[in-house]
Amino acid sequence: MISRIEDKGKIILGIDPGTNVLGYGIIQTSGSKMKLIQYGVIHLSKYANQALKLQKIFERISQLIAEYTPDEVALEEPFFGKNVQSMLKLGRAQGVAMAAALARNIPIAEYEPKKIKMSVTGNGNASKEQVAAMLQKLLDFKETPEFLDATDGLAAAVCHHFQNGRPKATKTSWEAFVNQHPTKIKKP
């Protein structure tokens, strides 16, 4: 008699990087089914020093990895904004979170914010509230978190699941940014 091995699925940690509030969400998947395990935020605004914030991100993400043993990590990519300094800080936060996963040899996938919103709501321009509302339906939870960064992290994990762990290759460049946002470019 051949025994059937039950598919235990995988655990996905989703992260919405931030230097004041970092959001995370953890789901377990099996086939097309998803189950909410945990979501929350890491409060960083109380730390004045940027290096200390990065250290706390690394420590807390490492703790989450040790506690929940995710099979994969999905991160929201920093988006092009008006403030270059903010983008650099977000990139550092993302890099530190990635380093925590890489230290444990956990595969990482990155998704653009619009890709995450599109995967979860069907609308790449959805608001944080719309993303949170759809996640409540998909994962069957009622309470809305105080900080929507938590559901943003959760959305990254759900997006990764919907992509079957294979993010579509995206090429981000200044040329692509200019083509996507012609109204943001000042011409002499």
N, C-alpha and C positions, 0 to 999 in steps of 0.2 A: 504494500500500500504506500503510495506517495503522499506525503503530507504537504499541504499547501502552506507556503510561507506567506503570512499576512504582510501586506505593504504597510509599513509604519510611516511611510511618507518622509517628509523632511521638515525641518524647522528653518524658518527664514527670519532673520533680523533685518528690519528696515530702519534706516536712519535718515533723519532730516537734519543735516549739520547746521549748527548755529554757534555763535560765540557768546550769546546771552542766554538763550534757551535752545537746547538741542533736543529734538523729539526722536523717540524710538517706538517701534512696535514689533511684536514677535508673534508670528503665526505658525501653526502646524498644518501641513497640507498632506493630503492623501488622495491621489487621483485629482478629481476636480473639486474635492471638498476642502474647505478651509475652516480652521478653528482658531479663535483668538486665544492667545496664551497670556500676553501682557502688553501693556503700552504705558508710556509715561514720558516725563521730561527730565532733563538734567539742567538744574538752575546754575547758571554760570555768572550772572550779572553781579553777584556779590564779590567776585574776585576782580580786583582792579588790574592786576598784572596779566597781560596776554599769555605769557609763558605758563603761568599757573593755571589759567583756563584750559590750555592745551593739555597740561598734565592731568587735570581732572577729567577731561574728555577721555583720554587714554585709559586712565584707571577705571572709570565707570563702565566704559564699553568693554574693557577686559573682564570686569566683574559680571556683566550681563552674559558675555560669551561663556565664562566659566560656569555660571548658574544654569543657563538654558541650552548650552551646547548647540548653537545653530549650525546647520549644514552649509548655509549660504548667507551672504550679507548683501543687501541692496541699499544703495545710497542715492539720494537726490543730488544731482550735480548742481554746483553753484551756477546761478544764472548771471548773464551780463546785466549789470546795472549801471546807474549813473555814477556811483561812487566806487572808484577803483580800490580804495583802501578797504571798504567793506567786502568787496569780492575777494581780495587777498586774504582777509581774515577768515572768510567762509571756506576758502580753499585750504587754508591751514587746518581748520577744524575737520574738514572732510579727510584730509591727509592723515591726521592723527587717528581718526576713527578707522580708516583703512589699515593703518599700521597695526592697530590692535587686532584686527581680523587676520592680517597677513602673518602676524606673530604666531597664530594658531593654524596657519595653512588653510584658512577658510576662503573659498572662492568669493570674489566680489563682482558685483555688477553695478553699473551706474546708469541712471535714467534722468533725462531732462525733466524739469517740472511739468511741462505741457504733456509729455508722454505719460507721466504718472497720473495726471488729472484725466487724460483721455482714457487710460486703461480702467480707471475706477468709475468715472461718471459718464464717459462717452463724449465729454466736452473738454477740450484742452485749455479752455479759458474759465473753467469752473472756479468758484470761490472756495476758500478754505471750509466755509460752512457747508457748502454743497458736497465737498469731498467727505467731510465728517458724517453728514447725513447718509450718504450712500454706504459708507463703511459700517454704520450702525445697522443698516439693512443686511448687508452682505455677511457680517460677522455676528449678528444678533446680540448687540449690546445696546443698552438704553442710555446710560449716562454720557453726556457730552463733557469731555475734559475741559478743565479751566483754560489750558493752553492748547490751541489747535495744532501746535507743533507736534504734539503726541500723535494726533491722527495723521499728520503729514508723514511722520516716520512709518506709521502703520500702512499708509497708502503706498509707500515705496515697496514694502514687503508684498502687498497684494498685487501691485503692478508686476513685480518679479515673478510671482506665481502665474499670473495671466500670460506672461511672456514665456512660460515654461522654462524659466531659468536661462533663456537665451536672448539677451538684449539685442535689439536691432542695432547694428553698427551705425553710429552717428559720427559725423565729422563736423566738429565745431571749429570755426576759424573766423577771423575778422571779416573775410569776404562773405561767408555764410551769414554772419550777423548783419552786415550791411544790406544784403539781399533780403533778409527777413524783416528788417526794420528800417526801411528807406526814410521814414519821417523823422527818425532820430539823428540823421546825419545833416550837419550844417554845411551848406555849400558856399564857397567864397564868392 
